[in-house]
Amino acid sequence: MSDVVVHKTAVVHPGATLGSGVVVGPYAIIGENVVIGDNVEILARACLEGWTEVGRGSKIGYGAVIGGPPQDVKYKGEKSFCRIGENSIIREYVTIHRATGEGKETVVGDGCFIMAYAHVAHNCRIGNGTVIANAAQLGGHVLVEDLVLVSGLVPVHQFVRIGKLSVIGGGVRVTMDIVPFVCASGYPIRVKTLNLVGLRRQGYSNEDIGLLKKAFKILFRSKLNTTQALDELKNGFPQTAEIKHLVKFIESSARGIKK
């Protein structure tokens, strides 16, 4: 615990583990089984409880509650986990609950930005580099892949999956899976276009983007149903990493994909 700074009003359980350079602000509460990595900053009145781990370089905002018990009637006090990756930012009054089920976990990846008043429920998995904007509400068991943007005031139904590099517009309800690489918005929500800005920012080649444009048209603008469109993607397209990921995502959908 070298170089650890704990405000005199903070409460840190002697069983908690704090890495080097950790700063704990006024009235923060750190529970017995919490593990804090190096150079983490925990601001005033934040509460970290349960079997929670926070990766190095992350920042926990004012009043955030991390690792609380799940809001799930099936939960009976079993040992479960909440894991926050490295260099992630959790802003004011965010709630992230640990999982339901012995040994299960709720996971937020590296380099994520979860904005004020957002909620991440039990058993959610959020990939690396993802942004969850203000007051977005993720139900239990939601999967959000890498580099996704979920805009403000978006409720996401339990067990929904949101694919890599997708963008969800503000204030819309997400009740079915959103495939990778797209922008979805509107009332009711619909897939509108490819996330061209995101693809270019991530360095995808013109060839890769062109192939995804063709795949998008097959999936969302043709008269083919989803099964027929998948057959076309598997048999009529070069099997690049992006096409394979798209196909696998759709084939493994339990709730169906939103079109």
C-alpha positions as CSV (number, residue, x, y, z in Angstrom):
1,M,0.0,0.0,0.0
2,S,2.9,2.4,-0.7
3,D,1.9,5.9,-1.6
4,V,-1.8,5.2,-0.9
5,V,-3.8,8.3,0.1
6,V,-7.0,7.7,2.1
7,H,-9.1,10.7,3.2
8,K,-9.7,10.7,7.0
9,T,-13.5,10.3,6.5
10,A,-13.3,7.4,4.2
11,V,-14.0,3.8,5.5
12,V,-11.6,1.2,4.1
13,H,-12.0,-2.4,5.5
14,P,-8.7,-3.8,6.7
15,G,-9.3,-6.8,4.4
16,A,-9.4,-4.7,1.3
17,T,-6.4,-4.7,-1.0
18,L,-5.2,-1.3,-2.3
19,G,-2.4,-1.0,-4.9
20,S,0.3,1.6,-5.1
21,G,-0.8,5.2,-5.8
22,V,-4.5,4.6,-4.9
23,V,-6.4,7.7,-3.8
24,V,-9.6,7.3,-1.8
25,G,-11.7,10.5,-1.4
26,P,-14.0,11.8,1.4
27,Y,-16.7,9.4,2.8
28,A,-15.9,6.7,0.3
29,I,-16.5,3.1,1.4
30,I,-14.3,0.2,0.4
31,G,-15.5,-3.3,1.5
32,E,-13.7,-6.3,2.8
33,N,-13.2,-8.3,-0.4
34,V,-12.4,-5.4,-2.8
35,V,-9.2,-5.3,-4.7
36,I,-8.0,-2.0,-6.1
37,G,-5.2,-1.9,-8.7
38,D,-2.4,0.7,-8.9
39,N,-3.1,4.4,-9.5
40,V,-6.9,4.1,-9.2
41,E,-8.7,7.2,-8.0
42,I,-11.9,6.7,-6.0
43,L,-13.8,10.0,-5.5
44,A,-16.0,11.2,-2.7
45,R,-18.9,9.0,-1.5
46,A,-18.2,6.2,-3.9
47,C,-19.0,2.7,-2.5
48,L,-17.2,-0.5,-3.6
49,E,-18.4,-3.7,-2.0
50,G,-18.6,-7.4,-2.5
51,W,-16.0,-9.3,-4.5
52,T,-15.1,-6.3,-6.7
53,E,-11.8,-5.8,-8.6
54,V,-10.8,-2.5,-10.2
55,G,-8.0,-2.5,-12.7
56,R,-5.1,-0.1,-12.6
57,G,-5.5,3.5,-13.7
58,S,-9.3,3.5,-13.5
59,K,-11.3,6.3,-11.9
60,I,-14.5,5.8,-9.9
61,G,-16.7,8.9,-9.8
62,Y,-18.6,10.7,-7.0
63,G,-21.3,8.5,-5.5
64,A,-20.8,5.5,-7.8
65,V,-21.8,2.2,-6.3
66,I,-19.8,-0.7,-7.7
67,G,-20.2,-4.4,-6.8
68,G,-23.5,-4.2,-5.0
69,P,-25.7,-7.3,-4.9
70,P,-27.7,-8.0,-8.0
71,Q,-31.3,-6.8,-8.3
72,D,-32.4,-10.4,-9.0
73,V,-34.8,-12.5,-6.9
74,K,-32.7,-15.6,-7.7
75,Y,-29.7,-14.2,-5.9
76,K,-29.2,-16.0,-2.5
77,G,-26.0,-14.4,-1.4
78,E,-23.6,-16.7,-3.3
79,K,-20.0,-15.5,-4.0
80,S,-20.0,-13.6,-7.3
81,F,-17.8,-11.0,-8.8
82,C,-17.7,-7.5,-10.4
83,R,-14.6,-6.7,-12.4
84,I,-13.7,-3.3,-13.8
85,G,-10.8,-3.3,-16.3
86,E,-7.8,-1.0,-16.6
87,N,-8.0,2.7,-17.4
88,S,-11.8,2.8,-17.4
89,I,-13.8,5.9,-16.2
90,I,-16.9,5.4,-14.1
91,R,-18.7,8.7,-13.6
92,E,-21.1,10.1,-11.0
93,Y,-23.7,7.8,-9.5
94,V,-23.2,4.9,-11.8
95,T,-24.3,1.5,-10.4
96,I,-22.6,-1.7,-11.5
97,H,-23.9,-4.9,-9.8
98,R,-22.1,-8.1,-9.3
99,A,-23.4,-11.3,-10.8
100,T,-26.0,-13.8,-9.9
101,G,-24.7,-17.4,-9.7
102,E,-21.8,-18.9,-7.8
103,G,-18.5,-17.8,-9.3
104,K,-20.2,-15.8,-12.0
105,E,-19.1,-12.2,-12.9
106,T,-20.2,-8.8,-14.2
107,V,-17.4,-7.4,-16.4
108,V,-16.5,-4.0,-17.7
109,G,-13.5,-4.1,-20.0
110,D,-10.4,-1.9,-20.4
111,G,-10.6,1.7,-21.5
112,C,-14.4,2.0,-21.1
113,F,-16.3,5.3,-20.3
114,I,-19.5,4.8,-18.3
115,M,-21.2,8.2,-17.8
116,A,-23.3,9.6,-15.0
117,Y,-26.4,7.7,-13.7
118,A,-25.9,4.7,-16.0
119,H,-26.7,1.2,-14.7
120,V,-25.0,-2.0,-15.5
121,A,-26.9,-5.0,-14.1
122,H,-25.9,-8.4,-13.0
123,N,-24.0,-10.7,-15.3
124,C,-23.4,-8.0,-18.0
125,R,-20.3,-8.1,-20.0
126,I,-19.0,-4.9,-21.6
127,G,-16.0,-5.1,-24.0
128,N,-13.0,-2.8,-24.3
129,G,-13.2,0.8,-25.4
130,T,-17.0,1.0,-25.1
131,V,-18.9,4.1,-24.1
132,I,-22.2,3.9,-22.1
133,A,-23.7,7.4,-22.0
134,N,-25.7,9.2,-19.3
135,A,-28.6,7.2,-17.7
136,A,-28.4,4.3,-20.1
137,Q,-29.8,1.2,-18.3
138,L,-28.5,-2.3,-19.1
139,G,-30.6,-5.2,-18.0
140,G,-29.1,-8.4,-16.7
141,H,-26.9,-10.6,-18.9
142,V,-26.5,-8.0,-21.6
143,L,-23.4,-8.4,-23.8
144,V,-21.9,-5.2,-25.3
145,E,-18.9,-5.9,-27.5
146,D,-15.8,-3.8,-28.0
147,L,-15.9,-0.2,-29.2
148,V,-19.7,0.3,-28.9
149,L,-21.4,3.6,-28.2
150,V,-24.7,3.3,-26.3
151,S,-26.2,6.8,-26.2
152,G,-28.0,8.4,-23.3
153,L,-31.3,7.3,-21.8
154,V,-31.2,4.0,-23.7
155,P,-32.8,1.0,-21.9
156,V,-31.4,-2.4,-23.0
157,H,-33.5,-5.5,-22.4
158,Q,-32.0,-8.3,-20.5
159,F,-30.0,-10.9,-22.6
160,V,-29.7,-8.5,-25.5
161,R,-26.3,-8.4,-27.4
162,I,-24.9,-5.3,-29.1
163,G,-22.2,-6.0,-31.6
164,K,-18.7,-4.6,-32.0
165,L,-18.4,-1.0,-33.3
166,S,-22.1,-0.4,-33.3
167,V,-23.8,2.9,-32.3
168,I,-27.2,3.1,-30.5
169,G,-29.0,6.4,-30.9
170,G,-30.3,8.3,-27.8
171,G,-33.4,7.4,-25.9
172,V,-34.4,4.3,-27.9
173,R,-35.4,0.9,-26.5
174,V,-33.2,-2.1,-27.5
175,T,-35.1,-5.4,-27.2
176,M,-33.4,-7.4,-29.8
177,D,-29.7,-8.0,-30.8
178,I,-28.0,-5.3,-32.8
179,V,-25.4,-6.7,-35.2
180,P,-21.8,-5.4,-35.3
181,F,-20.7,-2.4,-37.3
182,V,-24.0,-0.6,-37.6
183,C,-25.9,2.5,-36.4
184,A,-29.4,1.9,-35.0
185,S,-31.9,4.6,-33.9
186,G,-35.5,5.7,-34.2
187,Y,-38.9,4.9,-32.6
188,P,-39.2,1.9,-32.9
189,I,-35.5,1.3,-33.2
190,R,-34.2,0.2,-36.6
191,V,-30.8,-0.4,-38.1
192,K,-30.1,2.6,-40.3
193,T,-26.6,2.4,-41.8
194,L,-23.1,1.1,-41.3
195,N,-21.0,2.9,-38.7
196,L,-18.7,4.3,-41.4
197,V,-17.1,6.9,-39.1
198,G,-16.2,4.3,-36.5
199,L,-14.8,1.9,-39.1
200,R,-12.6,4.5,-40.6
201,R,-11.4,5.7,-37.2
202,Q,-10.4,2.1,-36.3
203,G,-8.3,1.9,-39.5
204,Y,-10.5,-0.5,-41.6
205,S,-9.4,-0.5,-45.2
206,N,-11.7,0.7,-48.1
207,E,-11.8,-2.9,-49.2
208,D,-13.0,-4.1,-45.8
209,I,-15.6,-1.3,-45.6
210,G,-16.8,-2.0,-49.2
211,L,-17.4,-5.7,-48.3
212,L,-19.3,-4.7,-45.2
213,K,-21.5,-2.3,-47.2
214,K,-22.4,-5.2,-49.5
215,A,-23.1,-7.4,-46.5
216,F,-25.3,-4.7,-45.0
217,K,-27.4,-4.5,-48.2
218,I,-27.9,-8.2,-48.2
219,L,-29.0,-8.3,-44.5
220,F,-31.1,-5.1,-44.3
221,R,-32.0,-3.9,-47.8
222,S,-32.7,-7.0,-49.8
223,K,-35.8,-9.2,-49.9
224,L,-33.9,-12.1,-48.4
225,N,-34.9,-13.4,-45.0
226,T,-32.2,-13.7,-42.3
227,T,-31.5,-17.4,-43.1
228,Q,-31.2,-16.7,-46.8
229,A,-29.0,-13.7,-46.1
230,L,-26.7,-15.8,-43.9
231,D,-26.3,-18.4,-46.7
232,E,-25.3,-15.6,-49.0
233,L,-22.7,-14.2,-46.5
234,K,-21.2,-17.6,-45.9
235,N,-21.1,-18.8,-49.5
236,G,-20.9,-15.7,-51.7
237,F,-18.5,-13.5,-49.7
238,P,-14.8,-13.6,-49.0
239,Q,-14.5,-15.0,-45.4
240,T,-12.7,-12.1,-43.8
241,A,-12.6,-11.7,-40.0
242,E,-15.4,-9.1,-40.2
243,I,-17.7,-11.3,-42.3
244,K,-17.0,-14.3,-40.0
245,H,-17.7,-12.3,-36.9
246,L,-21.0,-10.9,-38.4
247,V,-22.1,-14.4,-39.4
248,K,-21.2,-15.9,-36.0
249,F,-23.0,-13.1,-34.1
250,I,-26.2,-13.6,-36.1
251,E,-26.1,-17.4,-35.9
252,S,-25.7,-17.3,-32.1
253,S,-28.6,-14.9,-31.5
254,A,-31.2,-16.1,-29.0
255,R,-33.4,-13.0,-29.2
256,G,-33.2,-12.4,-32.9
257,I,-31.5,-9.5,-34.7
258,K,-33.2,-6.1,-35.1
259,K,-33.7,-5.0,-38.7
